[in-house]
Amino acid sequence: MNLSLAPIGAQAPMVSVVIPLYNKQRTVARSVASLRQQTFQDFEVIVIDDGSTDGSWSQLEACGALSDLRFRCVQQVNAGPGAARNAGARLARGKYLAFLDADDEWLPEHLQRAMQALEQADGCQIYVSAYDTGAEHQALQANLLQRHIQQSGRWSLDPALGPVQVKAIVDACQVSCLVVARALFWRYGGFYEKNRSTFGEDIYLVIQLVFGSDIWFEREAQVLFHVEDSELGVKRVGLRPVRPHLLEPEPLVANCPPHRRRQLQELFAYYRMLETEKFARLGDWTNISKLRRAYRWPAGTPAAFRLREWKVPLRTLAGKMGVRGRAQG
């Protein structure tokens, strides 16, 4: 591990900003510039270069991050985005953690608004802002927060929300929009980092935040979310891995308040249905059966999903025939 460490003063900053960096030589200087334009300046920055193979580290030097006393820049062997963010969080000294992906930007008031909300809202330890993908990229990633949250302010999970609505709230909590108390972050175990996970490692944490704590939502976009520069987001190609919260659900269940566990079971069943639809296209009935046994609807299949569930075996048969056809061809 190669470290470029600034001298650490006696007084900790209010916010520790963690930037996971992997092959973002074209965009990381843009992210760093947005930090320097913040109206709130009581922060440190921890950059974790997660085994980049391009010129990302050189760009950190070129934009002055390696010589900036507020920056600590670390190089490590590639371990995945969850592990990189957690590595930065372990070095953090701030009361709050804020995360900025190396292809995104913050608008100047992002941290200012977050601190005002969290310091004034008694007991609220999570802030999430809306994001802006730009008019030309709305089809790739709509602003889910503005669509599903009616007003800025403190929010608590409504027990009446069904799994589709809960998933939308979870998806609205993009990592670059998140500011969370460091103690709470570690109470929930941080991001999922096993097996160099590159899909759902952030959702693993966000589900716990949504079910376990109040959140201050800011409807006015404070983050420029550059979906066009992300290879692991909505533009990802190929088969996506199974979501980690379906591989290792036990910590999420343990950290969920008892009165919300049935709602969490419904969310798991919905995620499971999405996975079985994916495996159906591959003709993979083995994984479908395993997932169906593990994640049943707690009160039977809701009427809204019965047709979709019923179609899975038919789609699996069609998918198996298609796989055989391609193999024979």
Phi, psi and omega per residue, in radians:
M1 nan 2.174 -3.104
N2 -1.825 2.123 -3.050
L3 -2.006 2.440 2.928
S4 -2.076 1.739 -2.954
L5 -1.933 2.284 3.030
A6 -1.370 2.678 3.052
P7 -1.017 2.339 -3.088
I8 -1.722 2.076 3.121
G9 -1.345 3.044 -3.091
A10 -1.250 -0.560 -3.060
Q11 -1.659 2.191 -3.131
A12 -1.329 2.581 3.084
P13 -1.278 2.892 3.093
M14 -1.258 -0.674 -3.044
V15 -2.223 2.398 2.967
S16 -1.888 2.081 3.139
V17 -1.682 2.159 -3.116
V18 -1.902 2.184 3.100
I19 -2.036 1.918 2.994
P20 -1.413 2.326 -3.003
L21 -2.216 2.091 3.037
Y22 -2.531 1.917 3.078
N23 0.882 0.974 3.108
K24 -2.163 0.788 -3.096
Q25 -1.101 -0.452 -3.109
R26 -1.399 -0.360 -2.943
T27 -2.161 -0.303 -2.991
V28 -1.117 -0.620 3.121
A29 -1.111 -0.597 3.082
R30 -1.108 -0.736 3.106
S31 -1.129 -0.776 3.127
V32 -1.070 -0.736 3.131
A33 -1.057 -0.646 -3.137
S34 -1.194 -0.486 3.059
L35 -1.184 -0.758 -3.084
R36 -1.195 -0.280 3.134
Q37 -1.636 0.074 -3.123
Q38 -1.159 2.422 3.075
T39 -1.285 -0.408 3.031
F40 -1.732 2.158 -2.969
Q41 -2.056 0.088 -3.114
D42 -1.493 1.241 -3.118
F43 -2.534 2.777 2.921
E44 -2.008 2.814 -3.137
V45 -2.193 2.282 3.098
I46 -2.103 1.993 3.132
V47 -1.805 2.178 3.081
I48 -1.920 1.839 3.068
D49 -1.399 1.889 -3.003
D50 -1.570 1.046 3.076
G51 1.275 0.634 3.141
S52 -1.003 2.512 3.118
T53 -1.977 0.079 3.094
D54 -1.897 -2.660 -3.100
G55 -1.658 0.491 -3.093
S56 -1.036 -0.781 -3.113
W57 -1.129 -0.683 3.093
S58 -1.094 -0.610 3.106
Q59 -1.202 -0.591 3.040
L60 -1.068 -0.720 3.112
E61 -1.176 -0.740 -3.090
A62 -1.133 -0.619 -3.120
C63 -1.552 0.054 3.041
G64 1.541 0.110 -3.105
A65 -1.170 -0.628 -3.098
L66 -1.214 -0.379 3.140
S67 -1.848 -0.034 3.136
D68 -1.396 2.186 -3.049
L69 -1.118 -0.323 3.139
R70 -1.552 -0.078 -3.094
F71 -1.786 2.412 2.902
R72 -2.099 2.102 -3.061
C73 -2.025 2.216 -3.005
V74 -2.199 2.385 3.016
Q75 -1.884 2.313 3.110
Q76 -2.406 2.850 3.036
V77 -1.138 2.453 -3.073
N78 -0.945 2.211 -3.115
A79 -2.347 -0.021 3.140
G80 1.759 2.785 -3.040
P81 -1.119 -0.641 3.118
G82 -1.115 -0.789 3.127
A83 -1.126 -0.665 3.127
A84 -1.125 -0.785 3.116
R85 -1.114 -0.725 3.125
N86 -1.133 -0.648 3.096
A87 -1.072 -0.726 3.077
G88 -1.136 -0.704 -3.140
A89 -1.122 -0.557 3.123
R90 -1.206 -0.486 3.103
L91 -1.500 -0.171 -3.008
A92 -1.223 2.561 3.071
R93 -2.029 -0.190 -3.045
G94 -1.283 2.795 3.044
K95 -1.167 -0.609 -3.116
Y96 -2.074 2.638 3.020
L97 -1.919 2.340 3.019
A98 -2.200 2.483 -3.066
F99 -2.080 2.349 3.138
L100 -2.347 1.955 3.074
D101 -1.176 2.610 -2.993
A102 -1.309 0.097 3.004
D103 -2.079 0.164 3.125
D104 -1.960 2.974 3.112
E105 -2.339 2.599 2.972
W106 -1.763 2.440 2.947
L107 -1.275 2.753 -2.949
P108 -0.997 -0.501 -3.067
E109 -1.685 0.149 -3.053
H110 -0.979 -0.980 -3.105
L111 -1.201 -0.627 3.124
Q112 -1.027 -0.839 -3.134
R113 -1.158 -0.676 3.126
A114 -1.086 -0.784 -3.115
M115 -1.181 -0.704 3.098
Q116 -1.052 -0.755 -3.123
A117 -1.179 -0.854 -3.028
L118 -1.252 -0.578 -3.133
E119 -1.377 -0.365 -3.121
Q120 -1.734 -0.445 -3.115
A121 -1.555 1.787 -3.023
D122 -0.987 2.090 3.056
G123 1.456 -0.140 3.131
C124 -1.494 2.163 -3.004
Q125 -2.082 0.172 -3.113
I126 -2.334 2.325 3.072
Y127 -2.187 2.357 3.073
V128 -2.389 2.207 3.119
S129 -1.752 2.818 2.968
A130 -1.248 2.882 -3.132
Y131 -2.263 2.819 -3.141
D132 -2.159 2.097 3.111
T133 -1.669 -0.047 -3.072
G134 1.512 2.579 -3.041
A135 -1.018 -0.589 -3.060
E136 -1.358 -0.174 -3.085
H137 -2.066 0.230 3.125
Q138 -1.070 -0.573 3.132
A139 -1.170 -0.522 3.103
L140 -1.320 -0.743 -3.067
Q141 -2.620 1.697 3.096
A142 -1.250 2.783 3.127
N143 -1.415 1.592 -3.040
L144 -1.180 -0.556 -3.126
L145 -1.113 -0.828 3.132
Q146 -1.159 -0.471 -3.138
R147 -1.318 -0.596 -2.976
H148 -1.966 -0.221 3.083
I149 -1.906 2.141 -2.979
Q150 -1.422 -0.483 3.141
Q151 -2.661 2.672 3.085
S152 -1.188 2.545 3.100
G153 2.465 -2.984 -3.085
R154 -1.298 2.379 -3.049
W155 -2.295 2.457 3.055
S156 -2.290 2.493 -3.063
L157 -1.030 2.161 3.121
D158 -1.405 2.176 -3.130
P159 -1.102 -0.267 -3.131
A160 -1.450 -0.193 -3.111
L161 -1.246 2.310 3.078
G162 -1.460 3.070 -3.030
P163 -1.118 -0.563 3.115
V164 -1.142 -0.762 -3.134
Q165 -1.204 -0.691 3.131
V166 -1.129 -0.756 3.105
K167 -1.053 -0.663 3.114
A168 -1.095 -0.699 3.091
I169 -1.121 -0.778 3.113
V170 -1.027 -0.804 -3.117
D171 -1.173 -0.415 3.121
A172 -1.247 -0.351 -3.075
C173 -1.541 1.274 3.118
Q174 -1.218 2.550 -3.016
V175 -1.034 -0.727 -3.109
S176 -1.190 -0.181 3.137
C177 -1.731 -0.021 -2.951
L178 -1.716 2.296 2.935
V179 -2.235 2.235 -3.026
V180 -2.474 2.535 3.065
A181 -1.036 2.337 -3.064
R182 -1.055 -0.695 3.138
A183 -1.104 -0.687 3.130
L184 -1.207 -0.689 3.101
F185 -0.946 -0.819 -3.107
W186 -1.353 -0.426 3.049
R187 -1.064 -0.613 3.123
Y188 -1.608 0.055 3.018
G189 1.536 0.090 3.127
G190 1.264 -2.811 -3.129
F191 -1.402 2.690 3.071
Y192 -1.234 2.277 -3.036
E193 -2.304 0.084 -3.104
K194 -1.269 2.618 3.021
N195 0.986 0.545 3.118
R196 0.907 0.721 -3.057
S197 -0.969 2.330 3.112
T198 -2.150 0.170 -3.139
F199 -2.487 2.077 3.095
G200 1.442 0.062 -3.136
E201 -1.133 -0.510 3.086
D202 -1.410 -0.661 3.131
I203 -1.073 -0.584 3.131
Y204 -0.965 -0.740 3.086
L205 -1.340 -0.774 -3.032
V206 -1.076 -0.681 3.097
I207 -0.985 -0.734 -3.141
Q208 -1.166 -0.662 3.105
L209 -1.138 -0.776 -3.102
V210 -1.132 -0.720 -3.091
F211 -1.450 -0.445 -2.989
G212 -1.810 -0.263 -2.997
S213 -2.555 2.748 2.985
D214 -1.277 2.668 -3.136
I215 -2.274 2.422 2.979
W216 -1.624 2.004 3.119
F217 -1.733 2.311 3.062
E218 -1.905 1.990 -3.060
R219 -1.331 -0.378 3.125
E220 -1.426 2.173 -3.065
A221 -1.028 2.255 3.088
Q222 -2.127 0.029 -3.097
V223 -2.274 2.329 2.993
L224 -1.621 1.886 -3.021
F225 -1.679 1.833 -3.015
H226 -1.566 1.345 -3.138
V227 -1.100 -0.435 -3.108
E228 -1.216 -0.291 -3.111
D229 -1.832 0.069 -3.083
S230 -1.798 2.209 3.104
E231 -1.587 -0.208 -3.054
L232 -1.871 0.007 -3.098
G233 -1.735 -2.335 -3.048
V234 -1.174 -0.335 3.130
K235 -1.550 0.051 -3.100
R236 -1.050 2.385 3.132
V237 -1.890 2.764 3.119
G238 1.512 3.131 -3.102
L239 -1.287 2.208 3.119
R240 -1.422 2.474 3.119
P241 -1.121 2.868 3.041
V242 -1.105 2.392 -3.124
R243 -1.050 2.344 -3.058
P244 -1.092 -0.454 3.120
H245 -1.244 -0.214 2.992
L246 -1.641 -0.282 3.077
L247 -1.501 -0.614 -3.091
E248 -2.456 1.286 -3.041
P249 -1.433 -0.243 -2.969
E250 -0.997 -0.797 3.116
P251 -1.087 -0.614 3.134
L252 -1.161 -0.720 3.112
V253 -1.159 -0.752 -3.113
A254 -1.115 -0.608 -3.103
N255 -1.537 -0.066 -3.137
C256 -1.487 2.295 3.056
P257 -0.958 2.419 -3.071
P258 -0.922 -0.648 -3.082
H259 -1.272 -0.116 3.127
R260 -1.957 0.076 -3.030
R261 -1.217 -0.591 3.084
R262 -1.150 -0.674 3.090
Q263 -1.106 -0.634 3.080
L264 -1.184 -0.695 3.073
Q265 -1.038 -0.701 3.108
E266 -1.123 -0.689 3.109
L267 -1.132 -0.760 3.097
F268 -1.042 -0.744 -3.137
A269 -1.104 -0.639 3.117
Y270 -1.193 -0.792 3.066
Y271 -1.033 -0.726 3.125
R272 -1.052 -0.718 3.114
M273 -1.069 -0.721 3.099
L274 -1.073 -0.689 3.112
E275 -1.158 -0.731 -3.123
T276 -1.149 -0.595 3.072
E277 -1.124 -0.617 3.084
K278 -1.164 -0.812 -3.133
F279 -1.196 -0.475 3.110
A280 -1.073 -0.659 3.133
R281 -1.120 -0.385 3.124
L282 -1.663 -0.080 -3.086
G283 1.244 0.465 -3.022
D284 -1.713 1.451 -3.127
W285 -1.289 -0.420 3.141
T286 -1.061 -0.888 3.134
N287 -1.216 -0.580 3.107
I288 -1.095 -0.825 3.141
S289 -1.080 -0.727 -3.138
K290 -1.094 -0.784 -3.135
L291 -1.193 -0.669 3.135
R292 -1.126 -0.654 3.100
R293 -1.182 -0.629 -3.054
A294 -1.375 -0.548 -3.006
Y295 -2.306 1.441 3.104
R296 -1.572 2.709 2.991
W297 -1.153 2.231 -3.021
P298 -1.083 -0.472 -3.134
A299 -2.195 0.574 -3.085
G300 1.507 2.787 -3.086
T301 -1.118 2.152 3.090
P302 -1.076 2.591 -3.104
A303 -0.952 -0.625 -3.081
A304 -1.131 -0.339 -3.048
F305 -2.021 0.025 -3.046
R306 -1.103 -0.750 -3.125
L307 -1.135 -0.735 3.132
R308 -1.097 -0.747 3.126
E309 -1.148 -0.676 -3.119
W310 -1.157 -0.558 -3.103
K311 -1.328 -0.325 -3.058
V312 -1.013 -0.840 3.118
P313 -1.054 -0.684 3.129
L314 -1.129 -0.729 3.130
R315 -1.200 -0.553 3.098
T316 -1.143 -0.758 3.107
L317 -1.074 -0.774 3.109
A318 -1.125 -0.703 3.122
G319 -1.128 -0.676 3.128
K320 -1.147 -0.715 3.110
M321 -1.129 -0.649 3.109
G322 -1.177 -0.688 3.105
V323 -1.118 -0.748 3.125
R324 -1.120 -0.702 3.131
G325 -1.073 -0.740 -3.136
R326 -1.173 -0.635 -3.133
A327 -1.183 -0.698 -3.141
Q328 -1.269 -0.526 3.138
G329 -1.262 nan nan
